[in-house]
């Protein structure tokens, strides 16, 4: 077995929306898993009291963290929308090529729109944390 | 009717009758996470400027406590199921794969416990 090529042989496929979205679903899933660390940090700080919580709020409110949070927000909405697309596929619906492309564009559009809307709310409140 | 050969049966090879378990649990947690995660994101938008007193008062409501505990449990279980597939797909050296799977699963259990205990500690007024 060692050294044998393993399928799928990605290098011989033309990039497509459907396969690309499948890969992004995995990448956003991994990103969200890592993002749970920030959620845990925030919850543990809140459980420890005022000082720990205020320092966590400062850390999460810092610019690099805010940029990461924008990425996580998009990852969340993308994984959610594309996940609903997966659940629809599980019922046997949506496998026709045209439908698969249409739901793909809808999922991307909805994820971008919800990310923008969420951060518009955040910025209207003067930034996160 | 058994489709296994006698040798496979003796060696314990073949279906463990657990093939659909992972798939079903992944979908169950996904369905649970749709309302839970959307609720949490909207709640965060409302409570992100809370000081620790306001935040802990909010968490102490029984509904919020239960929703948060459910969210954390479903989230870490869903993460475990997803990361498991990713590791199984991309790591082909057995020892590396098994080591990563064990580390990932233990980390998910630890993360879930840490989150749930923090929520309960706040909820039971021990902060």
Interface residues (C-beta under 8 A of the other chain):
Chain A: X6 X26 X29 X30 X32 X33 X36 X37 X39 X40 X43 X44 X46 X47 X48 X49 X50 X53 X54 X73 X76 X80 X83 X84 X86 X87 X90 X118 X121 X122 X125 X126 X128 X129
Chain B: X27 X30 X31 X34 X37 X38 X41 X45 X48 X49 X51 X52 X53 X55 X56 X59 X75 X76 X79 X82 X83 X86 X92 X111 X114 X115 X117 X118 X119 X121 X122 X127
